[in-house]
Amino acid sequence: MKSKKRNPKLMVATNMPPLYHKLPGEKYSRNNSEVLKWLSERPGLIEYIFDQASNAKEIYYNPATGRWQGADWEDED
């Protein structure tokens, strides 16, 4: 059996302490997720998500404005 190739950029998550994704006795809210908060505080993970979205052409750099935007963004003006 082949061992699964691990993504080194995600391996930072292997050091996550025990945290709640849904607080006991409460409805799930991503705003209250200890797991999402911990993950969002890891710059390497945020950069990985950015790279994935950029490489998949879900976001792109607009040289005319100097900003990044979603591929389906439509200005409402």
PDB file of N, CA, C and O in Angstrom:
ATOM      1  N   MET A   1       0.849  -1.192   0.000  1.00  0.00           N
ATOM      2  CA  MET A   1       0.000   0.000   0.000  1.00  0.00           C
ATOM      3  C   MET A   1       0.884   1.241   0.000  1.00  0.00           C
ATOM      4  O   MET A   1       1.798   1.364   0.815  1.00  0.00           O
ATOM      5  N   LYS A   2       0.603   2.157  -0.922  1.00  0.00           N
ATOM      6  CA  LYS A   2       1.361   3.407  -0.992  1.00  0.00           C
ATOM      7  C   LYS A   2       0.974   4.319   0.156  1.00  0.00           C
ATOM      8  O   LYS A   2      -0.191   4.408   0.545  1.00  0.00           O
ATOM      9  N   SER A   3       1.990   5.000   0.691  1.00  0.00           N
ATOM     10  CA  SER A   3       1.675   5.992   1.719  1.00  0.00           C
ATOM     11  C   SER A   3       1.210   7.270   1.024  1.00  0.00           C
ATOM     12  O   SER A   3       1.680   7.611  -0.062  1.00  0.00           O
ATOM     13  N   LYS A   4       0.294   7.956   1.661  1.00  0.00           N
ATOM     14  CA  LYS A   4      -0.256   9.185   1.107  1.00  0.00           C
ATOM     15  C   LYS A   4       0.799  10.286   1.190  1.00  0.00           C
ATOM     16  O   LYS A   4       1.413  10.497   2.236  1.00  0.00           O
ATOM     17  N   LYS A   5       0.999  10.986   0.069  1.00  0.00           N
ATOM     18  CA  LYS A   5       1.930  12.110   0.058  1.00  0.00           C
ATOM     19  C   LYS A   5       1.296  13.265   0.813  1.00  0.00           C
ATOM     20  O   LYS A   5       0.186  13.693   0.496  1.00  0.00           O
ATOM     21  N   ARG A   6       1.999  13.758   1.799  1.00  0.00           N
ATOM     22  CA  ARG A   6       1.478  14.842   2.628  1.00  0.00           C
ATOM     23  C   ARG A   6       1.908  16.184   2.065  1.00  0.00           C
ATOM     24  O   ARG A   6       3.035  16.354   1.599  1.00  0.00           O
ATOM     25  N   ASN A   7       0.988  17.126   2.118  1.00  0.00           N
ATOM     26  CA  ASN A   7       1.272  18.472   1.666  1.00  0.00           C
ATOM     27  C   ASN A   7       2.001  19.214   2.783  1.00  0.00           C
ATOM     28  O   ASN A   7       1.422  19.449   3.843  1.00  0.00           O
ATOM     29  N   PRO A   8       3.268  19.588   2.562  1.00  0.00           N
ATOM     30  CA  PRO A   8       4.022  20.245   3.632  1.00  0.00           C
ATOM     31  C   PRO A   8       3.412  21.563   4.094  1.00  0.00           C
ATOM     32  O   PRO A   8       3.599  21.964   5.242  1.00  0.00           O
ATOM     33  N   LYS A   9       2.682  22.240   3.206  1.00  0.00           N
ATOM     34  CA  LYS A   9       2.071  23.515   3.598  1.00  0.00           C
ATOM     35  C   LYS A   9       0.895  23.310   4.545  1.00  0.00           C
ATOM     36  O   LYS A   9       0.527  24.224   5.283  1.00  0.00           O
ATOM     37  N   LEU A  10       0.310  22.130   4.532  1.00  0.00           N
ATOM     38  CA  LEU A  10      -0.798  21.843   5.447  1.00  0.00           C
ATOM     39  C   LEU A  10      -0.330  21.193   6.742  1.00  0.00           C
ATOM     40  O   LEU A  10      -1.093  21.091   7.703  1.00  0.00           O
ATOM     41  N   MET A  11       0.909  20.760   6.766  1.00  0.00           N
ATOM     42  CA  MET A  11       1.403  20.034   7.939  1.00  0.00           C
ATOM     43  C   MET A  11       1.454  20.886   9.205  1.00  0.00           C
ATOM     44  O   MET A  11       1.545  20.343  10.306  1.00  0.00           O
ATOM     45  N   VAL A  12       1.397  22.214   9.067  1.00  0.00           N
ATOM     46  CA  VAL A  12       1.349  23.074  10.257  1.00  0.00           C
ATOM     47  C   VAL A  12       0.129  22.719  11.111  1.00  0.00           C
ATOM     48  O   VAL A  12       0.149  22.888  12.330  1.00  0.00           O
ATOM     49  N   ALA A  13      -0.921  22.229  10.469  1.00  0.00           N
ATOM     50  CA  ALA A  13      -2.141  21.867  11.197  1.00  0.00           C
ATOM     51  C   ALA A  13      -1.932  20.659  12.104  1.00  0.00           C
ATOM     52  O   ALA A  13      -2.729  20.431  13.014  1.00  0.00           O
ATOM     53  N   THR A  14      -0.869  19.878  11.872  1.00  0.00           N
ATOM     54  CA  THR A  14      -0.643  18.708  12.722  1.00  0.00           C
ATOM     55  C   THR A  14      -0.286  19.099  14.151  1.00  0.00           C
ATOM     56  O   THR A  14      -0.331  18.260  15.050  1.00  0.00           O
ATOM     57  N   ASN A  15       0.066  20.350  14.369  1.00  0.00           N
ATOM     58  CA  ASN A  15       0.404  20.836  15.711  1.00  0.00           C
ATOM     59  C   ASN A  15      -0.746  21.578  16.381  1.00  0.00           C
ATOM     60  O   ASN A  15      -0.547  22.229  17.407  1.00  0.00           O
ATOM     61  N   MET A  16      -1.944  21.486  15.813  1.00  0.00           N
ATOM     62  CA  MET A  16      -3.085  22.180  16.396  1.00  0.00           C
ATOM     63  C   MET A  16      -3.466  21.517  17.721  1.00  0.00           C
ATOM     64  O   MET A  16      -3.601  20.295  17.786  1.00  0.00           O
ATOM     65  N   PRO A  17      -3.639  22.312  18.769  1.00  0.00           N
ATOM     66  CA  PRO A  17      -4.086  21.748  20.056  1.00  0.00           C
ATOM     67  C   PRO A  17      -5.569  21.367  19.977  1.00  0.00           C
ATOM     68  O   PRO A  17      -6.240  21.712  19.004  1.00  0.00           O
ATOM     69  N   PRO A  18      -6.078  20.670  20.975  1.00  0.00           N
ATOM     70  CA  PRO A  18      -7.511  20.338  20.982  1.00  0.00           C
ATOM     71  C   PRO A  18      -8.366  21.610  21.032  1.00  0.00           C
ATOM     72  O   PRO A  18      -8.235  22.421  21.948  1.00  0.00           O
ATOM     73  N   LEU A  19      -9.227  21.768  20.050  1.00  0.00           N
ATOM     74  CA  LEU A  19     -10.083  22.949  19.940  1.00  0.00           C
ATOM     75  C   LEU A  19     -11.473  22.531  19.495  1.00  0.00           C
ATOM     76  O   LEU A  19     -11.651  21.466  18.905  1.00  0.00           O
ATOM     77  N   TYR A  20     -12.453  23.372  19.781  1.00  0.00           N
ATOM     78  CA  TYR A  20     -13.821  23.131  19.336  1.00  0.00           C
ATOM     79  C   TYR A  20     -14.062  23.796  17.985  1.00  0.00           C
ATOM     80  O   TYR A  20     -13.662  24.937  17.753  1.00  0.00           O
ATOM     81  N   HIS A  21     -14.725  23.053  17.100  1.00  0.00           N
ATOM     82  CA  HIS A  21     -15.192  23.647  15.845  1.00  0.00           C
ATOM     83  C   HIS A  21     -16.624  24.142  16.068  1.00  0.00           C
ATOM     84  O   HIS A  21     -17.041  25.151  15.499  1.00  0.00           O
ATOM     85  N   LYS A  22     -17.356  23.425  16.895  1.00  0.00           N
ATOM     86  CA  LYS A  22     -18.702  23.821  17.328  1.00  0.00           C
ATOM     87  C   LYS A  22     -18.673  23.785  18.846  1.00  0.00           C
ATOM     88  O   LYS A  22     -18.406  22.744  19.445  1.00  0.00           O
ATOM     89  N   LEU A  23     -18.945  24.908  19.455  1.00  0.00           N
ATOM     90  CA  LEU A  23     -18.900  24.977  20.913  1.00  0.00           C
ATOM     91  C   LEU A  23     -20.004  24.114  21.517  1.00  0.00           C
ATOM     92  O   LEU A  23     -21.132  24.111  21.024  1.00  0.00           O
ATOM     93  N   PRO A  24     -19.683  23.384  22.580  1.00  0.00           N
ATOM     94  CA  PRO A  24     -20.683  22.501  23.200  1.00  0.00           C
ATOM     95  C   PRO A  24     -21.945  23.265  23.601  1.00  0.00           C
ATOM     96  O   PRO A  24     -21.873  24.337  24.202  1.00  0.00           O
ATOM     97  N   GLY A  25     -23.082  22.704  23.264  1.00  0.00           N
ATOM     98  CA  GLY A  25     -24.357  23.282  23.648  1.00  0.00           C
ATOM     99  C   GLY A  25     -24.793  24.474  22.808  1.00  0.00           C
ATOM    100  O   GLY A  25     -25.823  25.085  23.091  1.00  0.00           O
ATOM    101  N   GLU A  26     -24.029  24.808  21.787  1.00  0.00           N
ATOM    102  CA  GLU A  26     -24.383  25.952  20.942  1.00  0.00           C
ATOM    103  C   GLU A  26     -24.544  25.503  19.492  1.00  0.00           C
ATOM    104  O   GLU A  26     -24.013  24.468  19.088  1.00  0.00           O
ATOM    105  N   LYS A  27     -25.283  26.293  18.719  1.00  0.00           N
ATOM    106  CA  LYS A  27     -25.373  26.035  17.288  1.00  0.00           C
ATOM    107  C   LYS A  27     -24.032  26.372  16.654  1.00  0.00           C
ATOM    108  O   LYS A  27     -23.299  27.235  17.137  1.00  0.00           O
ATOM    109  N   TYR A  28     -23.723  25.679  15.565  1.00  0.00           N
ATOM    110  CA  TYR A  28     -22.464  25.957  14.871  1.00  0.00           C
ATOM    111  C   TYR A  28     -22.471  27.377  14.313  1.00  0.00           C
ATOM    112  O   TYR A  28     -23.453  27.841  13.735  1.00  0.00           O
ATOM    113  N   SER A  29     -21.358  28.036  14.506  1.00  0.00           N
ATOM    114  CA  SER A  29     -21.126  29.356  13.922  1.00  0.00           C
ATOM    115  C   SER A  29     -19.650  29.445  13.571  1.00  0.00           C
ATOM    116  O   SER A  29     -18.795  29.272  14.439  1.00  0.00           O
ATOM    117  N   ARG A  30     -19.348  29.710  12.322  1.00  0.00           N
ATOM    118  CA  ARG A  30     -17.931  29.804  11.956  1.00  0.00           C
ATOM    119  C   ARG A  30     -17.247  30.945  12.702  1.00  0.00           C
ATOM    120  O   ARG A  30     -16.031  30.923  12.891  1.00  0.00           O
ATOM    121  N   ASN A  31     -18.015  31.933  13.123  1.00  0.00           N
ATOM    122  CA  ASN A  31     -17.432  33.039  13.891  1.00  0.00           C
ATOM    123  C   ASN A  31     -16.967  32.600  15.274  1.00  0.00           C
ATOM    124  O   ASN A  31     -16.104  33.246  15.868  1.00  0.00           O
ATOM    125  N   ASN A  32     -17.530  31.508  15.793  1.00  0.00           N
ATOM    126  CA  ASN A  32     -17.162  31.025  17.130  1.00  0.00           C
ATOM    127  C   ASN A  32     -16.260  29.801  17.085  1.00  0.00           C
ATOM    128  O   ASN A  32     -15.912  29.261  18.135  1.00  0.00           O
ATOM    129  N   SER A  33     -15.874  29.351  15.903  1.00  0.00           N
ATOM    130  CA  SER A  33     -15.053  28.152  15.777  1.00  0.00           C
ATOM    131  C   SER A  33     -13.624  28.418  16.235  1.00  0.00           C
ATOM    132  O   SER A  33     -12.918  29.249  15.663  1.00  0.00           O
ATOM    133  N   GLU A  34     -13.211  27.703  17.269  1.00  0.00           N
ATOM    134  CA  GLU A  34     -11.832  27.812  17.732  1.00  0.00           C
ATOM    135  C   GLU A  34     -10.870  27.265  16.673  1.00  0.00           C
ATOM    136  O   GLU A  34      -9.761  27.774  16.511  1.00  0.00           O
ATOM    137  N   VAL A  35     -11.302  26.228  15.955  1.00  0.00           N
ATOM    138  CA  VAL A  35     -10.464  25.627  14.919  1.00  0.00           C
ATOM    139  C   VAL A  35     -10.198  26.631  13.800  1.00  0.00           C
ATOM    140  O   VAL A  35      -9.049  26.829  13.406  1.00  0.00           O
ATOM    141  N   LEU A  36     -11.257  27.269  13.283  1.00  0.00           N
ATOM    142  CA  LEU A  36     -11.076  28.229  12.200  1.00  0.00           C
ATOM    143  C   LEU A  36     -10.243  29.428  12.638  1.00  0.00           C
ATOM    144  O   LEU A  36      -9.448  29.951  11.857  1.00  0.00           O
ATOM    145  N   LYS A  37     -10.419  29.862  13.868  1.00  0.00           N
ATOM    146  CA  LYS A  37      -9.619  30.975  14.389  1.00  0.00           C
ATOM    147  C   LYS A  37      -8.147  30.586  14.417  1.00  0.00           C
ATOM    148  O   LYS A  37      -7.292  31.351  13.971  1.00  0.00           O
ATOM    149  N   TRP A  38      -7.850  29.399  14.941  1.00  0.00           N
ATOM    150  CA  TRP A  38      -6.467  28.939  15.031  1.00  0.00           C
ATOM    151  C   TRP A  38      -5.850  28.827  13.641  1.00  0.00           C
ATOM    152  O   TRP A  38      -4.734  29.293  13.412  1.00  0.00           O
ATOM    153  N   LEU A  39      -6.580  28.208  12.715  1.00  0.00           N
ATOM    154  CA  LEU A  39      -6.069  28.042  11.356  1.00  0.00           C
ATOM    155  C   LEU A  39      -5.833  29.396  10.683  1.00  0.00           C
ATOM    156  O   LEU A  39      -4.837  29.578   9.984  1.00  0.00           O
ATOM    157  N   SER A  40      -6.748  30.344  10.894  1.00  0.00           N
ATOM    158  CA  SER A  40      -6.627  31.652  10.242  1.00  0.00           C
ATOM    159  C   SER A  40      -5.442  32.452  10.764  1.00  0.00           C
ATOM    160  O   SER A  40      -5.003  33.403  10.117  1.00  0.00           O
ATOM    161  N   GLU A  41      -4.925  32.080  11.920  1.00  0.00           N
ATOM    162  CA  GLU A  41      -3.778  32.783  12.502  1.00  0.00           C
ATOM    163  C   GLU A  41      -2.446  32.207  12.042  1.00  0.00           C
ATOM    164  O   GLU A  41      -1.389  32.614  12.524  1.00  0.00           O
ATOM    165  N   ARG A  42      -2.497  31.257  11.104  1.00  0.00           N
ATOM    166  CA  ARG A  42      -1.287  30.648  10.568  1.00  0.00           C
ATOM    167  C   ARG A  42      -1.021  31.233   9.178  1.00  0.00           C
ATOM    168  O   ARG A  42      -1.668  30.838   8.208  1.00  0.00           O
ATOM    169  N   PRO A  43      -0.068  32.176   9.077  1.00  0.00           N
ATOM    170  CA  PRO A  43       0.187  32.842   7.799  1.00  0.00           C
ATOM    171  C   PRO A  43       0.473  31.876   6.649  1.00  0.00           C
ATOM    172  O   PRO A  43       0.040  32.118   5.522  1.00  0.00           O
ATOM    173  N   GLY A  44       1.178  30.812   6.911  1.00  0.00           N
ATOM    174  CA  GLY A  44       1.490  29.856   5.856  1.00  0.00           C
ATOM    175  C   GLY A  44       0.248  29.228   5.254  1.00  0.00           C
ATOM    176  O   GLY A  44       0.199  28.976   4.051  1.00  0.00           O
ATOM    177  N   LEU A  45      -0.761  28.973   6.085  1.00  0.00           N
ATOM    178  CA  LEU A  45      -2.010  28.399   5.580  1.00  0.00           C
ATOM    179  C   LEU A  45      -2.789  29.410   4.753  1.00  0.00           C
ATOM    180  O   LEU A  45      -3.377  29.058   3.731  1.00  0.00           O
ATOM    181  N   ILE A  46      -2.796  30.641   5.184  1.00  0.00           N
ATOM    182  CA  ILE A  46      -3.495  31.686   4.441  1.00  0.00           C
ATOM    183  C   ILE A  46      -2.820  31.895   3.087  1.00  0.00           C
ATOM    184  O   ILE A  46      -3.501  32.056   2.075  1.00  0.00           O
ATOM    185  N   GLU A  47      -1.490  31.895   3.063  1.00  0.00           N
ATOM    186  CA  GLU A  47      -0.770  32.026   1.796  1.00  0.00           C
ATOM    187  C   GLU A  47      -1.060  30.833   0.882  1.00  0.00           C
ATOM    188  O   GLU A  47      -1.186  31.001  -0.331  1.00  0.00           O
ATOM    189  N   TYR A  48      -1.165  29.644   1.449  1.00  0.00           N
ATOM    190  CA  TYR A  48      -1.472  28.448   0.673  1.00  0.00           C
ATOM    191  C   TYR A  48      -2.850  28.581   0.009  1.00  0.00           C
ATOM    192  O   TYR A  48      -3.009  28.253  -1.167  1.00  0.00           O
ATOM    193  N   ILE A  49      -3.829  29.057   0.760  1.00  0.00           N
ATOM    194  CA  ILE A  49      -5.172  29.251   0.208  1.00  0.00           C
ATOM    195  C   ILE A  49      -5.133  30.283  -0.924  1.00  0.00           C
ATOM    196  O   ILE A  49      -5.752  30.091  -1.970  1.00  0.00           O
ATOM    197  N   PHE A  50      -4.407  31.367  -0.705  1.00  0.00           N
ATOM    198  CA  PHE A  50      -4.247  32.387  -1.743  1.00  0.00           C
ATOM    199  C   PHE A  50      -3.628  31.771  -3.001  1.00  0.00           C
ATOM    200  O   PHE A  50      -4.127  31.979  -4.107  1.00  0.00           O
ATOM    201  N   ASP A  51      -2.552  31.021  -2.831  1.00  0.00           N
ATOM    202  CA  ASP A  51      -1.885  30.387  -3.971  1.00  0.00           C
ATOM    203  C   ASP A  51      -2.824  29.442  -4.711  1.00  0.00           C
ATOM    204  O   ASP A  51      -2.848  29.429  -5.942  1.00  0.00           O
ATOM    205  N   GLN A  52      -3.601  28.650  -3.965  1.00  0.00           N
ATOM    206  CA  GLN A  52      -4.528  27.708  -4.579  1.00  0.00           C
ATOM    207  C   GLN A  52      -5.595  28.451  -5.389  1.00  0.00           C
ATOM    208  O   GLN A  52      -5.905  28.062  -6.515  1.00  0.00           O
ATOM    209  N   ALA A  53      -6.148  29.505  -4.822  1.00  0.00           N
ATOM    210  CA  ALA A  53      -7.181  30.283  -5.525  1.00  0.00           C
ATOM    211  C   ALA A  53      -6.600  30.971  -6.762  1.00  0.00           C
ATOM    212  O   ALA A  53      -7.254  31.032  -7.803  1.00  0.00           O
ATOM    213  N   SER A  54      -5.391  31.480  -6.651  1.00  0.00           N
ATOM    214  CA  SER A  54      -4.746  32.147  -7.778  1.00  0.00           C
ATOM    215  C   SER A  54      -4.407  31.145  -8.882  1.00  0.00           C
ATOM    216  O   SER A  54      -4.688  31.397 -10.054  1.00  0.00           O
ATOM    217  N   ASN A  55      -3.813  30.028  -8.521  1.00  0.00           N
ATOM    218  CA  ASN A  55      -3.435  29.013  -9.509  1.00  0.00           C
ATOM    219  C   ASN A  55      -4.646  28.418 -10.213  1.00  0.00           C
ATOM    220  O   ASN A  55      -4.559  28.020 -11.375  1.00  0.00           O
ATOM    221  N   ALA A  56      -5.769  28.356  -9.514  1.00  0.00           N
ATOM    222  CA  ALA A  56      -7.001  27.830 -10.103  1.00  0.00           C
ATOM    223  C   ALA A  56      -7.752  28.904 -10.888  1.00  0.00           C
ATOM    224  O   ALA A  56      -8.826  28.643 -11.429  1.00  0.00           O
ATOM    225  N   LYS A  57      -7.186  30.110 -10.951  1.00  0.00           N
ATOM    226  CA  LYS A  57      -7.797  31.235 -11.669  1.00  0.00           C
ATOM    227  C   LYS A  57      -9.143  31.653 -11.071  1.00  0.00           C
ATOM    228  O   LYS A  57      -9.994  32.208 -11.766  1.00  0.00           O
ATOM    229  N   GLU A  58      -9.325  31.381  -9.777  1.00  0.00           N
ATOM    230  CA  GLU A  58     -10.532  31.831  -9.073  1.00  0.00           C
ATOM    231  C   GLU A  58     -10.405  33.296  -8.688  1.00  0.00           C
ATOM    232  O   GLU A  58     -11.400  34.007  -8.550  1.00  0.00           O
ATOM    233  N   ILE A  59      -9.167  33.734  -8.518  1.00  0.00           N
ATOM    234  CA  ILE A  59      -8.861  35.150  -8.294  1.00  0.00           C
ATOM    235  C   ILE A  59      -7.744  35.527  -9.264  1.00  0.00           C
ATOM    236  O   ILE A  59      -6.972  34.674  -9.701  1.00  0.00           O
ATOM    237  N   TYR A  60      -7.672  36.801  -9.591  1.00  0.00           N
ATOM    238  CA  TYR A  60      -6.593  37.230 -10.475  1.00  0.00           C
ATOM    239  C   TYR A  60      -6.206  38.666 -10.161  1.00  0.00           C
ATOM    240  O   TYR A  60      -6.967  39.435  -9.574  1.00  0.00           O
ATOM    241  N   TYR A  61      -4.985  38.994 -10.579  1.00  0.00           N
ATOM    242  CA  TYR A  61      -4.450  40.332 -10.385  1.00  0.00           C
ATOM    243  C   TYR A  61      -4.854  41.208 -11.560  1.00  0.00           C
ATOM    244  O   TYR A  61      -4.692  40.827 -12.720  1.00  0.00           O
ATOM    245  N   ASN A  62      -5.379  42.378 -11.247  1.00  0.00           N
ATOM    246  CA  ASN A  62      -5.773  43.340 -12.271  1.00  0.00           C
ATOM    247  C   ASN A  62      -4.699  44.431 -12.310  1.00  0.00           C
ATOM    248  O   ASN A  62      -4.675  45.299 -11.437  1.00  0.00           O
ATOM    249  N   PRO A  63      -3.813  44.398 -13.307  1.00  0.00           N
ATOM    250  CA  PRO A  63      -2.736  45.391 -13.344  1.00  0.00           C
ATOM    251  C   PRO A  63      -3.230  46.828 -13.521  1.00  0.00           C
ATOM    252  O   PRO A  63      -2.529  47.773 -13.158  1.00  0.00           O
ATOM    253  N   ALA A  64      -4.410  46.995 -14.068  1.00  0.00           N
ATOM    254  CA  ALA A  64      -4.950  48.349 -14.254  1.00  0.00           C
ATOM    255  C   ALA A  64      -5.285  49.003 -12.915  1.00  0.00           C
ATOM    256  O   ALA A  64      -5.131  50.213 -12.751  1.00  0.00           O
ATOM    257  N   THR A  65      -5.748  48.188 -11.955  1.00  0.00           N
ATOM    258  CA  THR A  65      -6.119  48.736 -10.648  1.00  0.00           C
ATOM    259  C   THR A  65      -5.077  48.447  -9.569  1.00  0.00           C
ATOM    260  O   THR A  65      -5.064  49.095  -8.522  1.00  0.00           O
ATOM    261  N   GLY A  66      -4.199  47.467  -9.829  1.00  0.00           N
ATOM    262  CA  GLY A  66      -3.215  47.077  -8.821  1.00  0.00           C
ATOM    263  C   GLY A  66      -3.817  46.220  -7.724  1.00  0.00           C
ATOM    264  O   GLY A  66      -3.215  46.047  -6.664  1.00  0.00           O
ATOM    265  N   ARG A  67      -5.022  45.674  -7.977  1.00  0.00           N
ATOM    266  CA  ARG A  67      -5.712  44.874  -6.956  1.00  0.00           C
ATOM    267  C   ARG A  67      -6.024  43.480  -7.490  1.00  0.00           C
ATOM    268  O   ARG A  67      -6.004  43.222  -8.694  1.00  0.00           O
ATOM    269  N   TRP A  68      -6.312  42.592  -6.535  1.00  0.00           N
ATOM    270  CA  TRP A  68      -6.770  41.244  -6.847  1.00  0.00           C
ATOM    271  C   TRP A  68      -8.281  41.230  -6.766  1.00  0.00           C
ATOM    272  O   TRP A  68      -8.877  41.982  -5.995  1.00  0.00           O
ATOM    273  N   GLN A  69      -8.905  40.367  -7.567  1.00  0.00           N
ATOM    274  CA  GLN A  69     -10.364  40.257  -7.511  1.00  0.00           C
ATOM    275  C   GLN A  69     -10.794  38.865  -7.929  1.00  0.00           C
ATOM    276  O   GLN A  69     -10.042  38.126  -8.564  1.00  0.00           O
ATOM    277  N   GLY A  70     -12.025  38.520  -7.559  1.00  0.00           N
ATOM    278  CA  GLY A  70     -12.589  37.240  -7.927  1.00  0.00           C
ATOM    279  C   GLY A  70     -12.873  37.168  -9.412  1.00  0.00           C
ATOM    280  O   GLY A  70     -13.224  38.171 -10.034  1.00  0.00           O
ATOM    281  N   ALA A  71     -12.723  35.983  -9.982  1.00  0.00           N
ATOM    282  CA  ALA A  71     -12.907  35.789 -11.418  1.00  0.00           C
ATOM    283  C   ALA A  71     -14.334  36.160 -11.857  1.00  0.00           C
ATOM    284  O   ALA A  71     -14.531  36.596 -12.992  1.00  0.00           O
ATOM    285  N   ASP A  72     -15.309  35.996 -10.993  1.00  0.00           N
ATOM    286  CA  ASP A  72     -16.695  36.293 -11.357  1.00  0.00           C
ATOM    287  C   ASP A  72     -17.191  37.630 -10.814  1.00  0.00           C
ATOM    288  O   ASP A  72     -18.381  37.934 -10.902  1.00  0.00           O
ATOM    289  N   TRP A  73     -16.286  38.426 -10.255  1.00  0.00           N
ATOM    290  CA  TRP A  73     -16.691  39.713  -9.691  1.00  0.00           C
ATOM    291  C   TRP A  73     -17.258  40.620 -10.779  1.00  0.00           C
ATOM    292  O   TRP A  73     -16.663  40.792 -11.843  1.00  0.00           O
ATOM    293  N   GLU A  74     -18.394  41.180 -10.492  1.00  0.00           N
ATOM    294  CA  GLU A  74     -18.977  42.170 -11.393  1.00  0.00           C
ATOM    295  C   GLU A  74     -19.256  43.431 -10.605  1.00  0.00           C
ATOM    296  O   GLU A  74     -19.960  43.408  -9.596  1.00  0.00           O
ATOM    297  N   ASP A  75     -18.701  44.522 -11.074  1.00  0.00           N
ATOM    298  CA  ASP A  75     -18.916  45.808 -10.430  1.00  0.00           C
ATOM    299  C   ASP A  75     -20.377  46.200 -10.626  1.00  0.00           C
ATOM    300  O   ASP A  75     -20.916  46.093 -11.728  1.00  0.00           O
ATOM    301  N   GLU A  76     -21.011  46.656  -9.548  1.00  0.00           N
ATOM    302  CA  GLU A  76     -22.430  46.998  -9.617  1.00  0.00           C
ATOM    303  C   GLU A  76     -22.676  48.430 -10.078  1.00  0.00           C
ATOM    304  O   GLU A  76     -23.822  48.877 -10.123  1.00  0.00           O
ATOM    305  N   ASP A  77     -21.624  49.146 -10.417  1.00  0.00           N
ATOM    306  CA  ASP A  77     -21.794  50.538 -10.873  1.00  0.00           C
ATOM    307  C   ASP A  77     -22.290  50.600 -12.288  1.00  0.00           C
ATOM    308  O   ASP A  77     -22.487  51.690 -12.826  1.00  0.00           O
TER     309      ASP A  77
END
